[in-house]
């Protein structure tokens, strides 16, 4: 049987292999026929682990169990991955102070969650004649968020929209004096 690019049992092409046993450790370099016979005696498989080595390294193990362990490790690694999403906030160039603060609150939430934020200023009609209002607004947003975000993509006109993309800045957590005192009191 040959699955997913790994060579096992009779599909191993090398004439000599370095054999490692699952429980006994290294068994040294031996002929492929002897290694296969040893694997069959134990009702196990000979699996080529490192094909590029000279001679290739093969392990005597239960192939089904080996594949299951690999799948489990991959699943665990996938769980620990953090997917970064791109969230978009849309505004108009003539935004009120309350609306601006409300949108900024959402932008901060998205950045704290570790997501990228695309800020889009939408222009309509005569607003296209005064795109500098939108540029000023985006500059203000970037300035207000300079401690929390870095600019991945600077402001750019795309049709009737002005867009910029911000990345969250990873902040190293440091203990303040109050935290240190609390920690000392606990100990």
C-alpha positions, -999 to 999 in steps of 0.1 A, spaced: 0 0 0 12 35 -8 -6 64 6 -1 102 3 35 100 -9 49 79 19 65 46 8 57 16 29 67 -21 28 74 -33 -8 72 3 -23 105 13 -7 130 15 -35 163 16 -17 183 -17 -14 197 -8 21 179 12 48 186 24 83 160 7 105 145 23 136 121 2 157 91 18 174 100 3 208 136 -11 205 152 21 190 178 20 162 186 -14 147 212 -1 122 216 -4 85 203 -36 69 191 -50 36 156 -41 26 145 -78 25 157 -84 60 140 -52 72 107 -63 55 110 -98 71 115 -82 105 85 -60 101 63 -89 90 74 -110 120 59 -83 143 28 -78 122 39 -42 115 48 -21 85 81 -7 73 75 30 67 101 53 50 103 83 74 133 102 59 136 93 22 164 118 14 189 104 38 217 80 27 206 53 33 169 62 38 156 59 74 127 35 78 107 28 109 89 -4 119 55 7 132 18 1 128 10 23 97 -26 29 107 -17 41 141 11 62 126 -14 79 103 -38 85 131 -12 102 153 -2 124 123 -38 134 118 -42 142 155 -11 164 155 -23 183 124 -57 188 140 -41 202 172 -19 225 151 -50 238 132 -68 245 165 -39 267 177 -39 287 144 -54 322 146 -71 332 114 -68 369 107 -99 384 91 -103 417 72 -131 438 88 -144 468 69 -157 501 84 -174 525 60 -178 562 66 -188 594 48 -165 624 47 -190 646 66 -194 623 96 -207 636 129 -186 635 161 -208 609 177 -208 586 146 -170 590 144 -165 579 180 -189 550 175 -170 538 144 -137 543 162 -150 521 191 -157 493 166 -123 497 149 -106 493 182 -126 462 190 -116 446 157 -79 455 162 -80 441 198 -94 408 184 -63 407 161 -82 414 129 -71 438 101 -94 467 95 -102 483 61 -114 519 64 -134 531 35 -145 567 30 -174 568 5 -179 598 -17 -212 607 -35 -220 634 -60 -203 667 -53 -182 652 -25 -159 639 -53 -148 675 -59 -135 677 -23 -117 644 -17 -93 662 7 -120 660 34 -118 622 31 -80 623 32 -81 644 63 -105 621 80 -84 590 72 -53 608 84 -71 617 117 -82 580 121 -46 568 115 -32 594 139 -58 584 166 -49 547 162 -11 551 159 -5 532 192 -29 504 184 -25 499 146 1 503 118 -8 512 83 -5 481 60 -19 499 29 -18 537 28 -49 556 17 -57 553 -20 -86 563 -42 -105 533 -57 -132 547 -79 -155 567 -56 -140 553 -24 -109 562 -4 -95 531 14 -67 523 38 -59 490 56 -47 489 92 -29 460 110 -31 455 148 1 462 166 12 435 190 16 450 224 40 433 248 24 430 282 45 446 309 38 445 346 30 479 361 41 487 397 6 479 410 7 444 393 41 437 408 28 447 443 -2 424 439 20 396 428 43 400 458 13 401 482 0 368 468 33 351 473 
